[in-house]
Amino acid sequence: MQRFIAALMAAASCAGIAHAQTAPLSGVPMAAPAGGDVVTLESALAQGGAASPSIEASTAGVRAATAARSVAGLRPNPEIQATTENVAGTGVYKGLRSSETTVGVALPLELGGKRSARVALANARLTRAEIQSAIAIADLRLRITQLYVEAAAAERRTEVLGEQATIAANALRIASERVRAGAASPIEQQRADVLRINAQVAADSATRQAQAARSNLAALTGAPITGSLDRGWFDQVASLYGPAQPVDVEGTLAFVAATADVRTADAQVRLARTLRVPDITISAGARRLEQTNDTAAVIGVSIPIPIFNNGRAFVSQARAEQTQAQALRNLVVLDTRQEIARAQTELANAAATARATGGPALSAAAESARIARVGYSQGKFDQIALLDAERTLSQTRQSYVDALAAYHDAEARLQRLTTPAPLAGER
């Protein structure tokens, strides 16, 4: 089981690395946070896979299903029977003078293929448990990736808003100098001071959000996040051109899990049918007659009469559950196709937005803000033009970060939806 989980984690990691072969966007560079080594997404995934309770729970589920498979193959235990008759009566039966003692062995015999049906049901449940283990791994990778994206985006927003707070403080300084020189109204100084305060509040709030995102990521991975996050990975966006490639839904984890549920229901129907066949119990023993000191053989057969419970209700229940499982599998096909199409669309849209905002739009906004700052300090532009340029730059930077976060989130969800199912061994 450990080799199975390790192989699946390695395959998922290779798929994620292959999908991430992308080119970084152009735009205004931002300074990376100092301190510690870079914590990559793959290192966070590896740490989370080693410490996650969900992996431990799914592994225990496989062990339980394996043990249940062994139990299903066991035969009924024989019984030792001992009886004494004709004792403590009256007349000739007083005391033990006329007692008859019988000692024997009874062996239940299962008919109708009950044992093979139980084994088939246990095998189906074991396969479902292994698929559930793969689902737990895929879900864990998605959660860690989403938290990693959230933390990386939060740090980038902190940088953006921190720079805007610095720019607002510098704008207040310039406005104060212009007011002292009589080149501007005191209203400009007050307006610049309000903008500085708001910018600092936003920067402090972003810092707290980034710390909370790091704490959430550390809680899930089971290790503190001390280094900087992988900025190069966060800035990468794939080149998506043309229509999205179709995905084979029948190879996904969701479909294979639903198919395993159908097979489990089929095996349950088979077992319910076998239970309608009564079992027999054969017994054989020896009887000793105390009065004559003779011994005689005793042979018996016990057959239940299915009057009150003939198993028909259990068969009806199993067939209804079988129909339900088949309908749910059909629903899984529809839902999975819709979710994959939605994720592909969101991925393409986020990539286009990130390339637009992080490329020419961000460069134009940065240049416009630079010109506005120089012009305002020289008295060529009024404060309204400066504030508009700074607001446009801040919004473009934040839109760029939001688009990157949306892109990586959609990419992670698409990878989760299209994670290939493990190949179940023949049993």
C-alpha positions as CSV (number, residue, x, y, z in Angstrom):
1,M,0.0,0.0,0.0
2,Q,2.9,2.4,0.8
3,R,4.4,1.7,-2.6
4,F,1.0,2.4,-4.2
5,I,0.7,5.8,-2.5
6,A,4.3,6.7,-3.3
7,A,3.9,5.8,-6.9
8,L,0.7,7.8,-7.2
9,M,2.2,10.9,-5.5
10,A,5.2,10.6,-7.9
11,A,3.0,10.4,-10.9
12,A,0.9,13.4,-9.9
13,S,4.1,15.4,-9.2
14,C,5.4,14.6,-12.7
15,A,2.1,15.6,-14.2
16,G,2.1,18.9,-12.3
17,I,5.7,19.6,-13.4
18,A,5.0,18.8,-17.0
19,H,1.9,21.0,-17.0
20,A,3.9,23.9,-15.5
21,Q,6.4,24.2,-18.3
22,T,5.4,27.8,-19.0
23,A,7.0,31.2,-19.7
24,P,7.0,34.0,-17.2
25,L,5.1,37.2,-17.9
26,S,6.7,40.5,-18.5
27,G,6.0,43.4,-16.2
28,V,7.3,45.5,-13.4
29,P,9.4,43.4,-11.2
30,M,8.8,43.3,-7.4
31,A,11.3,42.6,-4.7
32,A,11.2,39.1,-3.2
33,P,10.9,38.7,0.5
34,A,14.2,38.0,2.2
35,G,15.0,35.3,4.6
36,G,15.2,31.5,4.3
37,D,15.3,29.1,1.4
38,V,12.6,29.2,-1.3
39,V,9.7,26.9,-0.4
40,T,8.5,25.4,-3.7
41,L,5.1,23.9,-4.3
42,E,6.5,20.4,-4.8
43,S,8.3,20.6,-1.4
44,A,5.0,21.7,0.3
45,L,3.2,18.8,-1.5
46,A,5.8,16.3,-0.3
47,Q,5.6,17.5,3.2
48,G,1.9,17.5,3.3
49,G,1.7,14.0,1.9
50,A,3.9,12.7,4.7
51,A,2.0,14.4,7.5
52,S,-1.6,14.5,6.4
53,P,-4.3,12.8,8.5
54,S,-6.4,12.2,5.4
55,I,-3.7,10.0,3.9
56,E,-3.4,8.1,7.2
57,A,-7.2,7.6,7.2
58,S,-7.3,6.4,3.6
59,T,-4.4,4.0,4.2
60,A,-6.2,2.6,7.3
61,G,-9.3,2.1,5.1
62,V,-7.3,0.0,2.7
63,R,-5.9,-2.1,5.5
64,A,-9.4,-2.6,6.9
65,A,-10.8,-3.6,3.5
66,T,-7.9,-6.1,3.1
67,A,-8.7,-7.6,6.4
68,A,-12.3,-7.8,5.5
69,R,-11.3,-9.7,2.3
70,S,-9.5,-12.3,4.4
71,V,-12.6,-12.6,6.7
72,A,-14.9,-13.1,3.7
73,G,-13.0,-16.1,2.6
74,L,-13.2,-18.0,5.9
75,R,-15.5,-21.0,6.2
76,P,-18.0,-21.5,9.1
77,N,-16.6,-23.0,12.3
78,P,-17.6,-26.5,13.3
79,E,-19.4,-27.0,16.6
80,I,-18.9,-29.5,19.4
81,Q,-22.2,-30.7,20.8
82,A,-22.8,-32.6,24.1
83,T,-26.2,-33.6,25.5
84,T,-27.4,-35.8,28.3
85,E,-31.0,-37.2,28.3
86,N,-33.2,-39.1,30.7
87,V,-31.8,-37.7,33.9
88,A,-33.3,-36.5,37.2
89,G,-36.7,-38.0,36.3
90,T,-39.0,-40.5,38.1
91,G,-39.2,-44.2,38.2
92,V,-36.5,-45.9,36.1
93,Y,-35.3,-42.4,35.0
94,K,-34.4,-41.4,38.5
95,G,-30.8,-40.3,38.9
96,L,-28.4,-41.3,36.1
97,R,-29.3,-45.0,35.8
98,S,-31.1,-44.5,32.4
99,S,-29.2,-41.5,31.1
100,E,-28.1,-41.3,27.5
101,T,-25.1,-39.1,26.8
102,T,-24.4,-37.9,23.2
103,V,-21.1,-36.2,22.1
104,G,-20.7,-35.1,18.5
105,V,-19.6,-32.5,16.0
106,A,-21.8,-30.3,13.8
107,L,-20.5,-28.8,10.6
108,P,-22.4,-26.0,8.8
109,L,-22.3,-26.3,5.0
110,E,-22.8,-23.1,2.9
111,L,-24.8,-23.7,-0.3
112,G,-25.5,-21.5,-3.3
113,G,-22.0,-20.0,-3.6
114,K,-22.2,-17.7,-0.6
115,R,-18.5,-17.8,0.2
116,S,-17.5,-16.9,-3.4
117,A,-20.1,-14.1,-3.4
118,R,-18.7,-12.7,-0.1
119,V,-15.2,-12.8,-1.5
120,A,-16.4,-10.9,-4.7
121,L,-18.1,-8.3,-2.6
122,A,-15.0,-7.9,-0.4
123,N,-12.8,-7.5,-3.5
124,A,-15.0,-4.8,-4.8
125,R,-14.9,-2.9,-1.5
126,L,-11.1,-3.3,-1.4
127,T,-10.8,-1.8,-4.9
128,R,-13.1,1.0,-3.8
129,A,-10.9,1.7,-0.8
130,E,-7.8,1.9,-3.0
131,I,-9.5,4.3,-5.3
132,Q,-10.6,6.4,-2.2
133,S,-7.0,6.5,-1.2
134,A,-6.0,7.9,-4.6
135,I,-8.9,10.4,-4.2
136,A,-7.6,11.5,-0.8
137,I,-4.1,12.1,-2.3
138,A,-5.5,14.1,-5.2
139,D,-7.7,16.2,-2.8
140,L,-4.8,16.8,-0.5
141,R,-2.7,18.0,-3.5
142,L,-5.5,20.4,-4.5
143,R,-5.9,21.8,-1.0
144,I,-2.1,22.4,-0.6
145,T,-1.8,23.9,-4.0
146,Q,-4.7,26.3,-3.4
147,L,-3.3,27.4,0.0
148,Y,0.1,27.8,-1.6
149,V,-1.5,30.0,-4.3
150,E,-3.4,32.0,-1.7
151,A,-0.2,32.6,0.4
152,A,1.8,33.6,-2.7
153,A,-0.9,35.9,-3.9
154,A,-1.3,37.4,-0.4
155,E,2.5,38.2,-0.3
156,R,2.3,39.8,-3.7
157,R,-0.6,41.9,-2.7
158,T,1.4,42.9,0.4
159,E,4.2,44.1,-1.8
160,V,1.9,46.0,-4.1
161,L,0.1,47.8,-1.3
162,G,3.3,48.4,0.6
163,E,4.7,50.1,-2.5
164,Q,1.5,52.1,-2.8
165,A,1.8,53.2,0.8
166,T,5.4,54.3,0.2
167,I,4.3,56.2,-2.9
168,A,1.4,57.8,-1.0
169,A,3.8,58.9,1.8
170,N,6.1,60.5,-0.9
171,A,3.1,62.2,-2.5
172,L,2.2,63.7,0.9
173,R,5.8,65.0,1.2
174,I,5.6,66.6,-2.2
175,A,2.2,68.1,-1.5
176,S,3.5,69.5,1.8
177,E,6.4,71.1,0.0
178,R,4.1,72.6,-2.6
179,V,1.8,74.0,0.0
180,R,4.7,75.6,2.0
181,A,6.0,77.1,-1.3
182,G,2.5,78.5,-2.0
183,A,2.2,76.5,-5.2
184,A,-0.8,74.4,-4.0
185,S,-3.8,74.6,-1.8
186,P,-3.8,73.1,1.7
187,I,-6.6,70.9,0.5
188,E,-4.1,68.9,-1.6
189,Q,-2.0,68.3,1.5
190,Q,-5.1,67.0,3.4
191,R,-6.2,64.9,0.5
192,A,-2.7,63.4,0.2
193,D,-2.6,62.7,4.0
194,V,-6.0,60.8,3.8
195,L,-4.7,58.8,0.9
196,R,-1.5,57.9,2.8
197,I,-3.5,56.8,5.8
198,N,-5.8,54.6,3.7
199,A,-2.8,53.1,1.8
200,Q,-1.0,52.3,5.1
201,V,-4.2,50.7,6.5
202,A,-4.5,48.6,3.3
203,A,-0.9,47.6,3.5
204,D,-1.1,46.5,7.1
205,S,-4.3,44.5,6.4
206,A,-2.6,42.7,3.5
207,T,0.4,41.9,5.7
208,R,-1.9,40.2,8.2
209,Q,-3.7,38.3,5.5
210,A,-0.4,37.0,4.2
211,Q,0.6,35.9,7.6
212,A,-2.7,34.1,8.0
213,A,-2.3,32.4,4.6
214,R,1.2,31.2,5.6
215,S,-0.1,29.8,8.9
216,N,-2.9,27.9,7.1
217,L,-0.4,26.4,4.7
218,A,1.9,25.4,7.5
219,A,-0.9,23.8,9.4
220,L,-1.8,21.6,6.4
221,T,1.8,20.6,5.6
222,G,2.7,20.1,9.2
223,A,5.9,22.2,8.9
224,P,6.6,25.9,9.4
225,I,6.9,28.0,6.2
226,T,10.0,30.1,7.0
227,G,11.4,30.8,3.5
228,S,10.0,32.8,0.6
229,L,7.5,31.2,-1.7
230,D,8.4,30.3,-5.3
231,R,7.9,33.6,-7.2
232,G,9.1,32.2,-10.5
233,W,6.4,29.5,-10.4
234,F,3.7,32.0,-9.5
235,D,4.6,34.3,-12.4
236,Q,4.4,31.5,-15.0
237,V,1.4,31.3,-17.2
238,A,1.0,28.8,-20.0
239,S,0.5,29.8,-23.6
240,L,-3.1,28.6,-24.3
241,Y,-4.2,28.8,-27.9
242,G,-7.1,27.2,-29.7
243,P,-9.9,25.2,-28.2
244,A,-9.4,23.1,-25.1
245,Q,-8.4,19.5,-25.7
246,P,-11.1,16.9,-24.8
247,V,-10.6,14.9,-21.7
248,D,-11.4,11.2,-21.4
249,V,-13.9,11.3,-18.5
250,E,-13.8,7.5,-18.1
251,G,-10.2,7.7,-17.0
252,T,-10.8,10.1,-14.2
253,L,-10.9,9.4,-10.5
254,A,-14.5,10.4,-10.2
255,F,-15.7,8.0,-12.9
256,V,-13.6,5.1,-11.7
257,A,-14.9,5.6,-8.2
258,A,-18.5,5.6,-9.4
259,T,-17.8,2.5,-11.5
260,A,-16.4,0.8,-8.4
261,D,-19.6,1.6,-6.5
262,V,-21.6,0.0,-9.3
263,R,-19.4,-3.1,-9.1
264,T,-19.9,-3.2,-5.4
265,A,-23.6,-3.0,-5.8
266,D,-23.5,-5.8,-8.4
267,A,-21.6,-8.0,-5.9
268,Q,-24.2,-7.1,-3.2
269,V,-27.0,-8.3,-5.5
270,R,-25.1,-11.6,-6.1
271,L,-24.6,-12.1,-2.4
272,A,-28.3,-11.3,-1.7
273,R,-29.4,-14.0,-4.2
274,T,-27.1,-16.6,-2.6
275,L,-28.5,-15.9,0.8
276,R,-31.9,-17.2,-0.4
277,V,-30.5,-20.7,-0.6
278,P,-30.8,-22.3,2.9
279,D,-27.6,-23.8,4.4
280,I,-27.6,-27.2,6.0
281,T,-25.8,-28.4,9.1
282,I,-24.5,-32.0,9.3
283,S,-23.8,-33.5,12.7
284,A,-22.3,-36.8,13.7
285,G,-21.6,-38.2,17.2
286,A,-21.7,-41.1,19.6
287,R,-24.3,-41.9,22.2
288,R,-23.7,-43.9,25.4
289,L,-26.6,-45.6,27.1
290,E,-25.8,-45.8,30.8
291,Q,-28.3,-48.5,31.6
292,T,-26.8,-51.1,29.2
293,N,-23.4,-49.5,28.8
294,D,-23.8,-49.6,25.0
295,T,-22.7,-47.1,22.5
296,A,-24.5,-46.0,19.3
297,A,-23.8,-43.6,16.5
298,V,-25.9,-40.5,16.0
299,I,-26.2,-38.7,12.6
300,G,-28.3,-35.6,12.0
301,V,-29.1,-33.1,9.3
302,S,-30.6,-29.6,10.1
303,I,-32.3,-27.6,7.3
304,P,-33.9,-24.2,8.1
305,I,-37.3,-23.4,6.7
306,P,-37.4,-20.0,5.0
307,I,-41.0,-19.0,6.0
308,F,-40.7,-15.6,7.7
309,N,-37.5,-14.5,5.9
310,N,-36.9,-15.9,2.5
311,G,-34.4,-13.2,1.5
312,R,-36.6,-11.6,-1.2
313,A,-36.6,-8.3,0.6
314,F,-32.8,-8.2,0.8
315,V,-32.6,-8.9,-3.0
316,S,-35.0,-6.1,-3.7
317,Q,-32.9,-3.7,-1.5
318,A,-29.7,-4.7,-3.3
319,R,-31.3,-4.3,-6.7
320,A,-32.5,-0.8,-5.8
321,E,-29.0,0.2,-4.6
322,Q,-27.6,-1.2,-7.8
323,T,-29.9,1.0,-9.9
324,Q,-29.0,4.0,-7.7
325,A,-25.3,3.3,-8.2
326,Q,-25.7,3.1,-12.0
327,A,-27.7,6.4,-12.1
328,L,-25.1,8.1,-9.9
329,R,-22.4,7.0,-12.3
330,N,-24.2,8.5,-15.2
331,L,-24.6,11.7,-13.2
332,V,-20.8,11.7,-12.4
333,V,-20.1,11.6,-16.2
334,L,-22.2,14.7,-16.8
335,D,-20.9,16.6,-13.8
336,T,-17.3,15.8,-14.5
337,R,-17.6,17.0,-18.1
338,Q,-19.2,20.2,-17.0
339,E,-16.6,20.8,-14.3
340,I,-13.7,20.1,-16.6
341,A,-15.1,22.4,-19.3
342,R,-15.7,25.2,-16.7
343,A,-12.1,24.8,-15.3
344,Q,-10.6,24.9,-18.8
345,T,-12.6,28.1,-19.6
346,E,-11.5,29.7,-16.3
347,L,-7.9,28.7,-16.9
348,A,-7.9,30.2,-20.4
349,N,-9.6,33.4,-19.3
350,A,-7.3,33.9,-16.3
351,A,-4.2,33.3,-18.6
352,A,-5.4,35.9,-21.0
353,T,-6.1,38.4,-18.2
354,A,-2.8,37.8,-16.6
355,R,-0.9,38.3,-19.9
356,A,-2.8,41.5,-20.6
357,T,-2.5,43.0,-17.2
358,G,1.0,41.8,-16.5
359,G,2.4,42.8,-19.9
360,P,1.5,46.0,-21.8
361,A,-1.2,47.2,-19.4
362,L,1.1,47.1,-16.4
363,S,4.0,48.7,-18.3
364,A,1.8,51.5,-19.5
365,A,0.3,52.1,-16.1
366,A,3.7,52.2,-14.5
367,E,5.1,54.6,-17.1
368,S,2.0,56.8,-16.8
369,A,2.4,57.0,-13.0
370,R,6.1,57.8,-13.3
371,I,5.3,60.7,-15.7
372,A,2.5,61.9,-13.4
373,R,4.9,61.9,-10.3
374,V,7.6,63.9,-12.2
375,G,5.1,66.3,-13.6
376,Y,3.3,66.9,-10.3
377,S,6.6,67.5,-8.4
378,Q,7.5,70.1,-11.1
379,G,4.1,71.7,-11.0
380,K,3.1,70.6,-14.6
381,F,0.2,68.3,-13.5
382,D,-2.4,68.8,-10.9
383,Q,-3.0,66.4,-8.0
384,I,-6.1,64.8,-9.6
385,A,-4.0,63.6,-12.5
386,L,-1.4,62.1,-10.2
387,L,-4.0,60.4,-8.0
388,D,-5.7,58.9,-11.1
389,A,-2.4,57.6,-12.4
390,E,-1.4,56.1,-9.1
391,R,-4.9,54.5,-8.6
392,T,-4.7,53.0,-12.1
393,L,-1.3,51.5,-11.4
394,S,-2.4,50.0,-8.1
395,Q,-5.5,48.5,-9.6
396,T,-3.5,47.1,-12.5
397,R,-1.0,45.5,-10.2
398,Q,-3.7,44.0,-8.0
399,S,-5.6,42.8,-11.1
400,Y,-2.4,41.1,-12.3
401,V,-1.9,39.3,-8.9
402,D,-5.6,38.3,-8.9
403,A,-5.3,36.9,-12.4
404,L,-2.2,34.9,-11.5
405,A,-4.0,33.5,-8.5
406,A,-7.1,32.7,-10.5
407,Y,-4.9,31.0,-13.2
408,H,-3.1,28.8,-10.7
409,D,-6.3,27.9,-8.9
410,A,-8.0,26.9,-12.1
411,E,-5.0,24.9,-13.1
412,A,-5.0,23.1,-9.8
413,R,-8.7,22.3,-10.1
414,L,-8.3,21.1,-13.6
415,Q,-5.4,18.9,-12.7
416,R,-7.5,17.4,-9.8
417,L,-10.4,16.7,-12.1
418,T,-8.2,15.0,-14.7
419,T,-6.0,13.1,-12.4
420,P,-5.8,9.6,-13.9
421,A,-7.1,6.7,-11.8
422,P,-4.7,4.0,-10.6
423,L,-4.8,0.6,-12.3
424,A,-6.5,-1.9,-10.0
425,G,-5.0,-5.3,-9.9
426,E,-7.0,-8.4,-10.8
427,R,-8.4,-10.3,-7.8
